[in-house]
């Protein structure tokens, strides 16, 4: 392949990352917006909601995300990554807009559940797509960069909430979050390519090789050596990738990833949902409480930019386990009374480690399993982890209702981070990783 072709391919691959980045930014906006409007919902007299009731409503959306991650993530290995990404973006945007017109808390909870189906399915599917279009040995960096969009969306939510909530009310925030999909969905339909490994799994190898040449990427060794899904599909049916998760070479890792994902998503959703309210309960004004949410998500972006290159250099396992451990340290420090500037620094550091620890887990999963089963593996890790996402807001709501959120909530979150680190450390080396480390002959790579 010529140098110019490689350059053009690299530019095209960046287009894939850019589209997925924007989609994930909208996903991040929709996640954080509920936490940002929670103080306003508590003060909305027409509904007269309590903190535990909002925790329950939030859990409806998280149940939807769990179902969406399990179903759409698995479906991505059956109908293709592109179709599943489009389904996710359109569905969560439509139902997020519908939240602005909910006449009651019950309808609000139903719309949040339906939006959650798309929200849950997007990240594992987009991460699978981006990892395939990344240049060799830069899979972790590509996924963590994509996930900066998630937290840029969170930062924009916090920034917009400060002027929008007093001026237009909480309903306007959901409309703002849904409108960009009107532009994004047509762009993705036209410009987003299909996954090469999916095409190989459907016996469309020529198309996969054409895409690889066009986008300047290389098919991975287990695809070149035909340790690929078309063999597994014939043995286990179209959902043979699910069987792979529980095969002898992967079952221990699958269980460890699920537990660690439970811990990671408990932290992500618990903090995003309740940090402004906990800080408000601790005596801070609404603006200051929202500022903590902003700082938390700024820290998340910084952490993602740093974590990906470190994982590519030192390994996903070591980096991910270390990130969970550092998250535990800074969560414990938040329980300590400190001057306001030091509190902001501690919140920033917490964001750096908490959010990117979970993303590093996704990057690790994408490398641990065969490429043809990545969508399923990521979908199930994210889906099972959503149980932790459901528990985080419910647990925070109970602590707030009992008046124990400060400091016991931070102690509990610190223990959760420590457990995440331990279970990542228990993940063994996988057969797919062994294949990728085996040299591939020139003949096999070019045939």
C-alpha positions in Angstrom: 0.0 0.0 0.0 1.4 3.4 -0.9 2.2 6.1 1.6 -0.6 8.3 0.2 -3.1 5.5 0.5 -2.1 5.0 4.1 -2.5 8.7 4.8 -5.9 8.7 3.2 -6.8 5.6 5.1 -5.7 7.2 8.4 -7.8 10.2 7.7 -10.8 8.0 6.9 -10.3 6.0 10.1 -10.2 9.3 12.1 -13.7 10.0 10.6 -14.9 6.8 12.2 -13.5 7.9 15.5 -15.0 11.4 15.2 -18.5 10.1 14.5 -18.4 7.7 17.4 -16.9 10.4 19.6 -19.9 12.7 18.9 -22.3 9.9 19.5 -20.7 9.1 22.9 -20.7 12.8 23.8 -24.5 12.8 23.4 -24.6 9.6 25.5 -22.6 11.4 28.2 -24.9 14.4 28.1 -27.9 12.2 28.6 -26.3 10.4 31.5 -25.2 13.5 33.4 -28.3 15.6 32.7 -30.4 13.6 35.2 -27.8 14.2 38.0 -27.6 17.9 37.0 -31.4 18.4 37.2 -31.9 16.3 40.3 -31.8 19.3 42.7 -34.3 21.1 40.5 -36.6 18.0 40.4 -36.4 17.9 44.2 -37.7 21.4 44.3 -40.4 20.9 41.6 -43.5 21.2 43.7 -45.9 19.8 41.1 -44.3 16.3 41.6 -43.1 16.6 45.3 -40.4 14.1 44.8 -38.0 12.8 47.5 -34.3 11.8 47.0 -35.1 8.0 47.3 -37.9 8.4 44.7 -35.6 10.0 42.3 -33.1 7.2 42.9 -35.9 4.7 41.9 -36.7 6.7 38.8 -33.0 6.8 37.9 -32.9 3.0 38.3 -35.5 2.6 35.6 -33.2 4.2 33.1 -30.3 2.0 34.3 -32.4 -1.2 34.0 -33.0 -0.1 30.4 -29.2 0.5 29.9 -28.5 -3.0 31.2 -31.0 -4.6 28.8 -29.7 -2.4 26.0 -26.1 -3.3 26.6 -26.9 -7.0 26.7 -29.2 -7.1 23.7 -27.6 -4.5 21.4 -24.1 -5.5 22.2 -24.9 -9.1 21.3 -26.9 -8.0 18.3 -23.9 -6.1 17.0 -22.2 -9.5 16.3 -25.3 -10.6 14.4 -26.6 -7.6 12.3 -23.5 -5.4 12.3 -21.9 -2.6 14.4 -23.1 0.2 12.2 -26.8 -0.7 12.4 -26.6 -1.1 16.1 -24.9 2.3 16.6 -27.6 4.0 14.6 -30.4 2.3 16.5 -28.8 3.3 19.8 -28.4 7.0 18.8 -31.9 7.4 17.4 -33.7 5.7 20.2 -32.0 7.4 23.1 -32.4 10.8 21.4 -36.1 10.4 20.7 -36.9 9.3 24.3 -34.6 11.9 25.8 -36.7 14.6 24.0 -39.8 12.9 25.3 -38.6 13.4 28.9 -39.2 17.1 28.5 -42.9 16.5 28.0 -43.5 13.9 30.7 -46.7 14.8 32.6 -45.9 12.7 35.7 -43.1 11.0 37.5 -44.4 7.6 36.3 -44.3 8.6 32.6 -40.9 10.3 33.2 -39.6 6.9 34.5 -41.0 5.0 31.5 -39.3 7.4 29.0 -36.1 7.1 31.0 -36.2 3.3 30.7 -36.8 3.5 27.0 -34.0 6.0 26.5 -31.8 3.7 28.5 -32.1 0.9 26.0 -30.2 3.0 23.4 -27.8 4.6 26.0 -26.8 1.1 27.2 -26.2 -0.2 23.7 -24.1 2.6 22.3 -20.8 2.5 24.2 -19.9 -1.2 23.9 -20.8 -1.2 20.2 -18.9 2.1 19.5 -15.9 0.8 21.4 -15.9 -2.3 19.3 -16.0 -0.3 16.1 -13.3 2.2 17.2 -11.0 -0.6 18.4 -11.1 -2.2 15.0 -10.3 1.0 13.1 -7.4 1.9 15.4 -3.9 1.5 14.3 -2.0 -1.5 15.6 -1.1 -1.3 19.3 -3.2 1.8 19.8 -6.5 0.2 20.7 -6.6 1.5 24.3 -5.8 5.0 23.3 -8.5 5.0 20.6 -11.2 3.8 23.0 -10.1 6.2 25.8 -10.0 9.1 23.4 -13.5 8.2 22.2 -14.7 8.1 25.8 -13.5 11.7 26.3 -16.6 12.6 24.3 -18.6 11.0 27.1 -17.2 13.4 29.7 -17.1 16.4 27.4 -20.9 15.7 27.2 -20.9 15.7 30.9 -19.0 18.9 31.2 -21.3 20.6 28.7 -24.3 19.4 30.8 -22.9 21.0 33.9 -22.0 24.2 32.1 -25.4 24.5 30.5 -27.3 23.6 33.7 -25.9 26.6 35.5 -27.7 29.2 33.3 -30.5 27.0 31.8 -32.0 25.6 35.0 -32.8 29.0 36.6 -33.9 30.6 33.3 -35.8 27.8 31.4 -36.3 25.0 33.9 -35.3 21.4 33.9 -37.4 20.3 30.9 -35.3 22.5 28.5 -32.2 20.5 29.4 -33.7 17.3 27.8 -34.6 19.1 24.6 -31.1 20.5 24.3 -29.7 17.0 24.7 -31.8 15.4 21.9 -31.5 18.0 19.1 -28.0 17.2 17.9 -29.0 13.7 16.8 -31.0 15.3 14.0 -27.6 16.1 12.3 -25.6 13.1 13.6 -27.8 10.3 12.5 -27.8 11.2 8.8 -24.0 11.7 8.9 -23.5 8.3 10.4 -25.8 6.6 8.0 -23.8 8.0 5.1 -20.2 7.9 6.4 -19.9 5.2 9.0 -18.4 1.9 7.6 -19.1 -1.6 8.7 -16.9 -3.6 11.0 -14.2 -5.7 9.1 -14.4 -8.6 11.6 -18.2 -8.7 11.3 -17.9 -8.9 7.5 -15.4 -11.8 7.9 -17.8 -13.5 10.3 -20.5 -13.3 7.6 -18.2 -14.8 5.0 -17.6 -11.4 3.3 -13.8 -11.5 3.5 -13.3 -9.6 0.2 -15.3 -6.6 1.6 -13.4 -6.7 4.8 -10.1 -6.6 3.0 -11.3 -3.7 0.9 -12.3 -1.8 4.0 -8.9 -2.6 5.6 -7.1 -1.2 2.6 -9.3 1.9 2.3 -9.0 2.8 6.0 -5.3 1.9 6.4 -5.8 -0.8 9.0 -4.6 -4.4 9.3 -6.9 -7.4 10.0 -5.9 -8.8 13.3 -3.8 -12.0 13.5 -6.6 -14.3 14.6 -8.6 -13.2 11.6 -5.6 -13.7 9.2 -5.0 -17.1 10.6 -8.7 -17.9 10.4 -9.1 -18.3 14.1 -12.3 -16.4 13.4 -16.0 -16.2 14.0 -17.1 -18.0 10.8 -15.8 -21.2 12.4 -17.3 -20.4 15.8 -20.6 -19.4 14.2 -20.9 -22.7 12.4 -20.3 -24.5 15.7 -22.5 -22.4 18.0 -25.0 -20.6 15.7 -25.3 -16.9 15.2 -24.9 -16.4 18.9 -21.8 -18.6 19.2 -19.9 -15.5 20.5 -22.0 -15.8 23.7 -20.7 -19.4 24.1 -17.1 -18.1 23.8 -17.5 -16.1 27.0 -18.0 -19.3 29.0 -15.5 -21.5 27.3 -12.6 -22.9 29.3 -10.1 -20.2 28.1 -12.4 -17.3 29.0 -14.8 -18.2 31.8 -12.7 -16.9 34.7 -11.9 -13.7 33.0 -15.6 -13.2 32.0 -16.7 -13.5 35.7 -13.8 -11.2 36.9 -14.7 -8.6 34.2 -18.3 -8.7 35.2 -17.6 -8.1 38.9 -15.1 -5.3 38.1 -17.6 -3.7 35.7 -20.2 -3.8 38.5 -17.8 -1.9 40.8 -16.8 0.6 38.1 -20.3 1.5 37.0 -21.5 1.7 40.6 -18.9 4.4 41.1 -19.6 6.2 37.8 -23.3 6.4 38.2 -23.3 6.9 41.9 -21.1 9.9 41.7 -22.6 11.5 38.6 -26.1 11.1 40.1 -25.5 12.2 43.7 -22.3 14.3 43.9 -24.2 17.7 43.4 -26.9 16.7 45.9 -24.3 15.4 48.5 -22.4 18.6 48.2 -25.6 20.6 48.5 -26.4 18.5 51.6 -23.0 19.4 53.0 -23.8 23.1 52.9 -22.7 24.2 49.4 -24.9 26.5 47.2 -26.5 25.0 44.1 -23.9 26.7 41.8 -21.0 25.3 43.8 -22.5 21.8 43.9 -22.9 21.8 40.1 -19.3 23.1 39.8 -18.1 19.9 41.6 -19.9 17.9 38.9 -18.2 20.0 36.3 -14.7 19.5 37.9 -15.4 15.7 38.3 -16.0 15.4 34.5 -13.1 17.6 33.6 -10.9 15.2 35.6 -12.5 12.4 33.7 -11.4 13.9 30.4 -7.8 14.4 31.7 -7.7 10.8 33.0 -8.8 9.4 29.7 -6.2 11.3 27.7 -3.5 10.0 30.0 -4.8 6.4 30.7 -5.0 5.2 27.1 -1.4 5.8 26.1 -0.2 4.3 29.4 -2.3 1.2 28.8 -0.9 0.8 25.3 2.6 1.1 26.7 2.4 -0.9 30.0 -0.6 -3.1 29.3 -4.3 -2.8 29.9 -4.3 -5.1 33.0 -1.6 -3.3 35.0 -3.0 0.2 34.1 -6.7 -0.7 34.8 -5.9 -2.3 38.2 -3.8 0.6 39.2 -6.5 3.1 38.1 -9.1 1.4 40.3 -6.7 1.5 43.2 -5.9 5.2 42.9 -9.7 5.8 42.6 -10.1 4.2 45.9 -7.5 6.4 47.5 -9.0 9.7 46.3 -12.6 8.6 47.1 -11.4 8.1 50.7 -9.8 11.5 50.8 -13.1 13.1 49.9 -14.4 12.1 53.3 -11.8 14.3 54.9 -12.7 17.9 55.7 -10.4 20.1 53.7 -10.2 23.8 52.5 -12.3 24.4 49.4 -9.4 24.6 47.0 -8.1 21.2 48.2 -11.6 19.8 47.9 -11.7 20.8 44.3 -8.3 19.2 43.7 -9.5 16.0 45.3 -12.7 16.0 43.2 -10.6 16.5 40.1 -8.3 13.6 41.0 -11.3 11.4 41.7 -12.6 12.2 38.2 -9.3 11.4 36.7 -9.2 7.8 38.1 -12.8 6.8 38.7 -14.2 7.2 35.1 -11.1 6.2 33.1 -10.8 3.0 35.3 -14.1 1.8 33.8 -13.1 2.8 30.3 -9.8 1.0 30.7 -11.8 -2.1 31.6 -13.6 -1.8 28.3 -10.3 -1.5 26.4 -9.0 -4.5 28.3 -12.1 -6.6 27.4 -11.7 -5.6 23.7 -8.2 -7.0 23.7 -9.0 -10.1 25.7 -11.5 -11.7 23.5 -11.5 -12.6 19.7 -12.4 -9.7 17.5 -15.6 -11.4 16.1 -16.9 -11.6 19.7 -15.9 -8.2 21.0 -19.4 -6.7 20.7 -20.8 -9.5 22.7 -18.0 -9.5 25.3 -18.2 -5.7 25.7 -22.0 -5.7 25.7 -22.2 -8.3 28.5 -19.5 -6.7 30.6 -21.3 -3.4 30.3 -24.7 -5.0 30.8 -23.9 -7.0 33.9 -22.0 -4.0 35.2 -25.3 -2.0 34.9 -26.5 -3.8 38.0 -23.8 -1.8 39.8 -25.0 1.3 37.9 -28.5 0.6 39.3 -27.2 0.1 42.8 -25.1 3.3 42.9 -28.0 5.8 42.7 -30.2 3.7 44.9 -27.5 3.4 47.5 -26.7 7.1 47.4 -30.4 7.9 47.7 -30.7 5.7 50.8 -27.6 7.3 52.4 -28.9 10.7 51.8 -32.4 9.8 53.1 -30.7 8.5 56.3 -28.4 11.5 56.6 -25.2 9.3 56.2 -24.0 10.4 52.8 -21.1 12.3 54.3 -18.7 10.7 55.1 -19.9 7.0 54.9 -20.8 7.3 51.2 -17.2 8.1 50.4 -15.9 5.2 52.5 -18.2 2.8 50.7 -17.2 4.1 47.3 -13.5 3.7 48.2 -14.1 0.0 49.1 -15.8 -0.5 45.8 -12.8 0.9 43.9 -10.5 -1.4 45.8 -12.5 -4.4 44.9 -12.5 -3.4 41.3 -8.7 -3.4 41.3 -8.5 -6.8 42.9 -10.8 -8.5 40.4 -8.9 -6.9 37.4 -5.7 -8.3 38.9 -7.3 -11.8 38.8 -7.9 -11.8 35.1 -5.7 -14.5 33.4 -4.1 -14.3 29.9 -6.5 -15.3 27.2 -6.2 -17.6 24.1 -6.9 -14.6 21.8 -4.1 -12.6 23.4 -1.7 -15.5 22.8 -2.7 -15.7 19.1 -2.1 -12.0 18.6 1.4 -12.3 20.0 2.2 -15.1 17.5 4.0 -13.9 14.4 1.9 -14.1 11.2 3.6 -15.1 8.0 3.7 -12.7 5.1 1.8 -15.1 3.0 -1.0 -15.4 5.5 -1.2 -11.7 5.9 -1.5 -10.9 2.2 -3.5 -13.8 0.8 
